Amino acid sequence: MSNDKIKIQNTNDTTIQKIKCVILGEYGSGKTSLAGTLSGKTLLISAESGHLSLMGKDIDFVDITRDEDGALIREPALRLQRLTQVYSMLVADKTPRWDNIFIDSLSEIYEIILAIVEKEFPDRKDSFPMWGEYNKRMQRIVKAFRDLPNYNVFMTALSEVDKDENNKRFITFDISGKIGKKIPQYFDLVLYLHVTPESERVLITNKTETVGAKDRSGKLDARMPADLSQVMLKIYKKEGKK
């Protein structure tokens, strides 16, 4: 077998193309409002039908819980169909209209998919294949949006407190199934939006005893202000330049 056509690259030439980030936080911590702190033009994909915190921020959005006339979409399959249509639009867009895609939230999307597969597998004896199908579909959606090549992609998720085998508490994703544990593997940045006792909102960027945050860029402070423009500035900052 000839290796003549294999391109050999070097890690010194590696550059950050686009940011792929998931943000988890407690209910009411202000995850949605983080979309208003992004640099550049942002498209919000809302699965929660709640974006009042972004009023006046000049952010385009698609609400997958409502149709084009503003009527509530109650059927989960139709909400998922609307989400798929948004994805197809972004893939087909040869000249991207936005710099950032902000999905709010994965916790709502998992409930949509779970409702769909529960309807498809109504018998209790089908629980195992049902969860397998749910995990597969959820993974497919997360990876599809993450891999959009022309955009910085940010996704939010609700956090919950769990306990390990030693009864030690830790913060994790409030997303059912195996996919809830796998999601952090799919992203370069896993940020935890923390509200301090003094009501200060900060982003935890590195792993602690209770939070599995991570920063593959290695450029972020352990704690950052709840401002994604500052996160982007740190990551895209060129060596030797301020």
Beta strands, then each sheet from edge to edge (+ up, - down):
strand 1: 20-25
strand 2: 42-46
strand 3: 60-63
strand 4: 100-104
strand 5: 152-163
strand 6: 169-173
strand 7: 189-195
strand 8: 201-204
strand 9: 214-215
strand 10: 223-225
sheet 1: 3+ 2+ 4+ 5+ 1+ 7+ 8- 10+
sheet 2: 3+ 2+ 4+ 5+ 1+ 7+ 9-
sheet 3: 3+ 2+ 4+ 5+ 6-
end
